[in-house]
């Protein structure tokens, strides 16, 4: 009985999808390619890379300090008294714990910055898609990104990624922010 119900449901959906697709113009884009190809996307990636590098420098400096402290502790350990050794080890562990906390905070900061930047880019992307959709009559535009897009397969003629990149670059060139 269940197989029959599934078969009937599949047939109904097939018929409905044919009639809907005849009335609705459908397209897809690869949002990841748009991010990589649009001027705003390239600028965003460059800005994020610089930001990440500046945070990494902070981490690297602290990491070097910890290594130096560890080396000194290892050298001094044989000649230190038990109390002095415990004290130095406590200082070292505190520094390592602070380092871990700082790394975690910086990673969170970078992630928030990345999400904010992507949110801004996505607004511009949606604006460009809307402009193209209204101009060319698309009723539905899907995402075909490798990172969880909604399209598994689509004919190349339905792909508007290049048009979206061109539209976004045109907006950047004209000085409009593309967020309307």
N, C-alpha and C positions, 0 to 999 in steps of 0.2 A: 504494500500500500504506500509506504513511504517513498519507494523508488518511483512509483507512478506520479505521486504528488510533486516530487522534485522534477521529473520529466515535464509535467504540465507547466510548472512554474518556469522552467527554463524556456519552453516554447513560447509562453506568453511574454516573457522578458525579451526574447529574440525578436518577436513581432513588434513589440513596443519600441525597442531600441532602433529598429529599422525605420519606423515612422518618425521617431524623434530625430534621428540623425539626418533624415531627409529635410527636416525643417530647421535644424540648428547647425550652424557652421562651427566646426570644432577645430581647434589647433592645440599645439603643445609647445612648450619651450623647455630648455634645459637651464634652470636657474643657476646652476653651478657654472656653466659655460658663460652665462650672462655676467656673473660676478667676475669671472676671469677675463672677459673680453671688453667689458664696458670701462670707460675712463674712470668713472666713479668707483668701480670695483677694484681697479688697479690702484687707485689712490688710497682706497680703504685698506687694501692688503699692505701697501707700503707703510702707511701710518701705523697699522697694527704691528707690523714687523719691527718698526723702530721702537714702538712702545714695549714690545716683548723683549727686545735686546737691551733696553735701558733697565728693565726689571731683572733680566738675567745678569747684567753687570753687578747689580746689588747683591744678588745671590752668590755670584762667583767671588766677590770680595769677602763676604762672610765665610764662604767655604774655605778660602785660603787662610783666613784667620783661624778657623777651627783646625785645619791641618797643621798650621804652625804651632798652635797651642798643644795639639796632640804630640807632635814631634818633641817639643820642649818637655812635656810631661814624661814621655818615654825616656828621654835622656836623663832627666832629674830623678826619676823614680828610684833608682838604686841607692842614691845618696840621701833621699829624704826620709824623715822620720815617718812613722805610721800616721800620726796626726796631720802632719804637713801633706803627706800623700793623699789622705782622705779629703783634706781641704781642697787641694788642687784638682782632684778627681771630681769633687762636687762642683767646683767652678766650671770645669770642662763640661760636665753633664748639663749644667744650667745653660751654658753657651750653646750646646747642641740643641737643647730643647727650645731655646729662643730662636735659633736658626730654623728649626722645623716649623715653628709657629709663623715666622716671617715668610718662609717659602709658601706655606699654605695660604697666608693672607695675600701674598703677591699673585699666586695662581688664581685665587678668587677674584682679585682686582682685574687681572688680565681677562678672565672669562667674562666678567661683567662688561668690560670695555668692548670685547668682541661681540657680545650679544647686542649692546647698544648700537654699535656700528652696523651690524647686520640688519637690525631693525630699521635703521635709517635707510640703508640700501634697499631693503625690501619695499619700503614705501615708494621709493623712486622707481623700482622695478614694476610694482603694481600700477603706478601711474602710467608708465610707458605701455604696459600691456593693455590698460584700459583705453588709451589713445588709439592704439593699433586696432583693438577689438571694435571700437566704435567706428573707426574709419573704414575697416574692411569687413565689418558685419559678423564678427565671431561672437557666438553666443556662449561658448565654453572654451576656456583655455586651461589646459592641464600642465602639470610640472613633470618633466621626464628626467629629473636629476638622478644620478646614480645613488645619491644619499637619500633614498626614500621617496622618490617621485611616484606619481600616481599612474604613470604610463609605462607599461612593459614593452610595448611595441607601437610604433606609429610610422606611417609613411613619411618620408622626408618632405613631401609636399605639404604636410600639416605642421611642419616645424617652423616656428616663427622666431626662433632664438636670434638669428642674425638681424631680423627686423627690429627686435626689441633692443639689441645692443646699439644698432644705428640710431634708434629713437632716443635712447638714453644719452648717447654721445652728442646728438643734435641738441638736446636740452642743455647739456653741460656747455656746449659751444655758445649757445645763445645766452647763457648766464641765468636762465630760469632754474630754480631749485628742484623742479619736478615733483613737488610734494602736494600739489593742489588736489 
